[in-house]
Amino acid sequence: MNSCELTASITALANIIASKLSDDELDLAAAVFTLLGDTLATIEIQRALCNKNNNST
């Protein structure tokens, strides 16, 4: 899957999810998915730092 297909798929998924939720539910879902993405990014950064430290010793 190329980047255009990936973003189109994510957009389609967002539209499907949004069509099933109330405004309040959509606000909560957006916050949850933002937190999930931020947490995944934090985990990846921590892994990279740990790997860098383990490789430099």
N, C-alpha and C positions, 0 to 999 in steps of 0.2 A: 504494500500500500504506500503510495507516495504522499507527500505532505498535503496536496490538494484534496486527495481522497480522504485523508484523515480528518482534516478540518471540516469537510462537507459532512462526513459521518457524525462528527461531534455536534455540528449544528443541527443535523436532523434529529439526533438523540435529544438534544436540548429542547427542540420544538415539541417532540413527542411527550417528554416529561412535563413541560410547561402546560401543555394542553390538558393534562390530567389533574393539575393542582390548582388550588385557590391561590389568591395573591399572597396570603399569609404563609401557606405551605411552600409556595415558590420562593419567598424570602428566606425561609428556613433552609430549604434545599440548597439554595445558592450559598448560604453561609456554611453549610455542612461541606459542600463540595470544595469551597475555597479553603476551608480548614484542612480537608483531606489532601488537597494539592500542596498546600504549604508544609504540611507534616511530611509528606512523601519527599519533598524537596529537601527538607531538613535532614531526614534520614539519609538521603543520597550524599549530601554534603558531609555528614558525619562519617559515613563509610569511606568516602574519598580521603578525608583527613586521616582516618585510622590506617587506611592502606598506605598512604604516603608516609606516615610515621613508621609503620612496620617495615616498609621497604628501605627506609633511610638508616635503619639501625643495623 
